[in-house]
Amino acid sequence: MRLRPLGHSLSIFLVISFLLCMLWGAFTPQNLHMHRAWQELLPGFEWGSMTGMVIGLVETYLYGWYIALLFVPLYNFFNRDKAA
């Protein structure tokens, strides 16, 4: 498994998911929002501000790379017998 394609794929997936959650939150009643969860997961994120949105986008992108950096070496390590 290659790191770069998975890193970008996971990061873009998380960014799209974050944007969909922000859109959902903008058009639904407040009791259906996830902004409290995002505030716990994303340091510096604030619901409703442009700064919070940018922080959320950057941090979700970086979380995708964090996952890829851990997952790819582990996957390749445990899958090494099949490659031989």
CORBEL-V247115 format. One record per residue. N is the residue number from 1. RES is the residue in one small letter. SS is DSSP state (A for helix, B for strand, O for the rest). Layout:
# CORBEL-V247115
N|RES|SS + N|RES|SS
This chain:
# CORBEL-V247115
1|m|O + 2|r|O + 3|l|A + 4|r|A + 5|p|A + 6|l|A + 7|g|A + 8|h|A + 9|s|A + 10|l|A + 11|s|A + 12|i|A + 13|f|A + 14|l|A + 15|v|A + 16|i|A + 17|s|A + 18|f|A + 19|l|A + 20|l|A + 21|c|A + 22|m|A + 23|l|A + 24|w|A + 25|g|A + 26|a|A + 27|f|A + 28|t|O + 29|p|O + 30|q|A + 31|n|A + 32|l|A + 33|h|O + 34|m|O + 35|h|A + 36|r|A + 37|a|A + 38|w|A + 39|q|A + 40|e|A + 41|l|A + 42|l|O + 43|p|O + 44|g|O + 45|f|O + 46|e|O + 47|w|O + 48|g|O + 49|s|O + 50|m|A + 51|t|A + 52|g|A + 53|m|A + 54|v|A + 55|i|A + 56|g|A + 57|l|A + 58|v|A + 59|e|A + 60|t|A + 61|y|A + 62|l|A + 63|y|A + 64|g|A + 65|w|A + 66|y|A + 67|i|A + 68|a|A + 69|l|A + 70|l|A + 71|f|A + 72|v|A + 73|p|A + 74|l|A + 75|y|A + 76|n|A + 77|f|A + 78|f|A + 79|n|O + 80|r|A + 81|d|A + 82|k|A + 83|a|A + 84|a|O
